[in-house]
């Protein structure tokens, strides 16, 4: 499957008013793409799009809540109206809740799933309808918590497990019908965005990321690579990949580590501030968060994984095995 270069694409991005979504939109426009941004805050979107359009018409926006299926379809309709269609759809909108599962109200748990899971389902439905004839890519933003769960973010972990399950099934179904659509799952670890500030918090302490923490630019780079090169999954951060491996190889040991490290490690030594974006937009329009510790400059692991050389390596290895087998058979 051949996808267009970024400079020739129209890219739809949900959750685009801050963090990973905003970073991806800015990077895409800088590389020549046209973008349709969506989030709940029309004020923030208008300001962002006005800035992106200085000099040329490269961006449009739709204020929408991805929990609303009809609102998500309006995003697709706007892309067609403004730019004649789209080539990549990025399901990025997401929200978390911090607190023990027994303390988080049921309505908040449902709201997390409405945004994180059903928002992806709605986005994929709109994207597949458009791309089935045109061809293109769907990039779903999962999490390392698509592969394991952490205490104090149990409902977020569950929603991202659901995103992975849905993404994998959709990929297989589209491949089986030979639809010209690439389906990728990008799985960030801890990223320095306003994520912890936007999350609803039921802890007495202010939440924080547990290191290692990576910049949003690393996720945006991976997303744009998935938009122009078909990929299955991309994990952001070597530290994230190691923890995924640990949970697969030694799940009980991983449980013990997370119980001891991540309950205290997700709390700042300061009282909770209050305020969140679970039911209403935040109006901050920032790429970065306020992580109090060190933020990695980049991820050598992720850059290597999405590079053409590393992606081609399995084919070279397979070719070498076949060649060696043929040579042995001729002896």
N, C-alpha and C positions, 0 to 999 in steps of 0.2 A: 504494500500500500504506500503510495507516494503522497505526502502532504506538502502544502505550499510553504515557501519560506515565510518567516514572520512578516517581512516587509510587504508581502502581497496579501496578508490576511485581514479579515475582520474578526475580532475576538470579543466574545461576550464574557463578562466577569461579574459574578454575584459577590456580595459582601465586599464591594469595591471602594467603600468610603474610608477605609483605614487598613492598617496592617498589611497582610499578605496580598489582599486584593488590590489595594491602592498601589503597592509597590509593583505588582505585576502589570497593572495598567500603565503606570509611568514608564516602566522598562519597555513595554510593548510599543508605546507611542514613540519613544526614543529610537526604536529600531525600525520605525516606518509603518507600523501596523495602524489600523483604525480600530477603535474600541467602543464597546457599549458597556457602560458601567451601571450596576444596579446595587442599591442598598435601600434602607428605610428612610434615610434622611435626605430629603430633596434639597435642603439648603446646602448641605455639605457637597452633594453631588454637583449642584450647579456651580459652586465655587471651583471644584476640582476640574470640571469640564471646561469652564471658562479659561482656566490656566493652561490646560492641555491644548486648547484650540488657538492659542496665541500664535499667529503666523500662518496657520492652515487649519482646515476643518478635519480634525482627526478623531474626535470623540463625541459621543452622545450619551444620554443617561435616561434611566427609568427608575423612579422611586417605587419600590415594591418590597413586599414581605414575601420571602420564598415559601413560607408556610401556606400561602394562598396560591393555588394552582392557576387560577385565571390571571393573577398578577404576573406570574412567571411567563405565561404565554404572551403577555403584553411586552415583555422584554424581547422575546423573539420577533414579535411583530414590529417593534421599533427598529430592530436591526435591519429587517427587510425594508422598512420604509426609509430609513436614513442612508443605508449603505448597500441595499440590494440583496442582503443576506448576511450570513456569517459562516466562518470556516472552523472556528474552535469555540467550544462552550466550556467555561471553567466554573464548576460548582464549588464555590469557596465559602459561602456564608456559613457561619457557625458561632456557637455560644457555649459556655460551660457554666457549671454550678459547682462550687466547692462546699463540701460538708459530708458528714456521714450519711449513708443512704437512708438510715432510719430517721434522720433529721430533715431531709429535703421533702417538701410538700409534693404531693402527687401532681398538682397542676404545673409545678416547675419542671418535674421530670417529663411530663408530656410536652411542655413547651420546648425543651431541649431536643426531643425527637422531632417535633414539628419543624424545627429549623434545620438541624443537622442531618436528619435522615430524610424526612419527607420533602425538604427543600431540594435535596439531591434527586429524589425520585421525580419531582415536578420538573426540575431542570433537564434531566435526561429525557423525559417524555417530549418536551418541547424541542430539544436538540436533535433527537433521533428523527422526529417528524420532518425536520428541515434537512438534515444531513443525509438521509437515506438515499436521496437522488443526487445531491450535490457533492457528497463526500466531505470528510473532515475529521476532527478530533473532539472527543469529550474528555476532559480532565477533571476528575473528582478529587477533592482534597479530603483525604482520610486523616490518619494520624498513626504514630507508632502505637497508640492505644487502640488501633484496629487489630493488633496482634496480641496484646496483653492488656490487663487492667491495672489501675493504680488506686489505692485507697484515697478517699476524699474527692475523687472525681469519677465515681462509679457510674453515674448515669451518662456522663460524657463518654466514658470508655465504651459503654454499651451501645451508644448511638454510633460510634465510629466502627465498632464491630459490624453493626448493621450496614453501614456504608460499604465496607469491604465485601460483605456477602452479596449485596445488591450489585456492586460494580463487577465482581467476578462472574456472576450469572449473566448480566447484561452483555459482557464481553463475549462469552461463549455463544449466546443466542445470536448476536450480530455476526460473529464469525461463521456460524453454521449456515446462515442465510446469505453469506458472502456480501453483506452490506459494507460499503466502502467507508467504514467508521472505525477509527482507532479509539479504544477506551483505556485510559490510564488512571492509576491510583497513585497520588503523591502523598507520602506519609511523613509529615514533619514531626520532629521531636519538639523540645522546648524552643520557642522562637520569641525573640525580643519584639513583640508587638503589644498593643494595649489589651491583649487577651485577658490577663489577670484582673485588670481594672474593669473590663466589660462584664466579667463573670459575676453572677449572683453568689454571695458568700454567706454561709451559715456557720462559719468558724468565728471565734472571738478575735482571732488574729487576721491581719491582712495577708492574702495569699501571695505566693511568689512561685517562680519557676525553680525547679531543681536542676542544677547544672548537669551536663553542658548545655549552654544556651547559644543558639545560632541566630544570625541576622535574617530578616525577612527576604533580603536579596537572594539568599541561597535557595529559598523556596521558589521565588519568582523565576530564577534562572532555570530550575528544574521544570516548572510549569511550561515555560516557553520552549524548552527542548522537547517536551512531550507534544507540544502543539505542532512541531515540524518534523519530528521523528517518532514513529509509532513505538511505544513502550508499554510494558505491563504495569510495573510498579517502580517507584523511586522512593527510597528512604532518605530523609534529610538528616545527615550527621552520622559520622562513624560511631559515636557514642550510642546513638539510638540503635544502630544496627547490632552492636554488641549486646545490648539489653534484650533485643528481640531474640538473638541467638541463645542467650542465657535462659530465657523463659521457655524456649523450645527444648533445650538440652536438659536443663535441670529446673523444672518448674517449681519444685518445693523450695529449692535454694533461692530462686528468684522471689518467691512469695516472702520468705524470711527477710531477704534484703530490702524489699520494698516496704514491708511492715516497719522495719527499723529505721530506714533512711528517708522514706517519702512521706510519712505522716508528719514528722517534724520538719522535713526538708521542704515542704510546700507552705510553710508559715514564716512570715516575717516576725521579728521581735517588736511588733508594734500593733496597736489596736486596729481592728477593721475600720475602714473609712466610710463604708456605706456607699450606695449608688451603684447601679449596674445597667446593662443593656439588654436584659432578658426580654423585656416587654416593650421597650422603647429605645430609639437610637441614642447614641452617646454624644454625637455632635463634637467629636474631637479631631477627626480627619488627620490622624497621625500614622506614619509608618511604624515608628518605634514606640516601645513601651517605657516603663520606668524601672526595668530590672536593676536591682541594687548591686549585683555582682558582675563578674567578667562576662562579656559577650564575645564569642569566637568571631574572628574576622571573616572566616569562610569555612567550608568543609571540603578538604581534599578528597575524602571518600566520595561524597556526592558528585563533585566535579568529575572524578574518574568514572563513576558509574554511568553518567550521561554522556560521556565523551564517545566519539565514534570508534576510537581504538578499542576501548574496553567492551563496547557493545558488539564489536565484530569478533572479539576473542573466542567466544564459544564456537563460532563457525570455523575458525582456524584450528581449534582443538579437535573438533569433529572431523575436519578434513585430514588432519594428521593421523587420527585413529583409523580412518578409512584407508588412507594410503599405506599405513603400516600393516593393516590386515590384508590388503591386496598383495603387498610385497611378500608377506609370510606365506600366503596361499600359493604363490608362484615358485616357492623354493622346493 
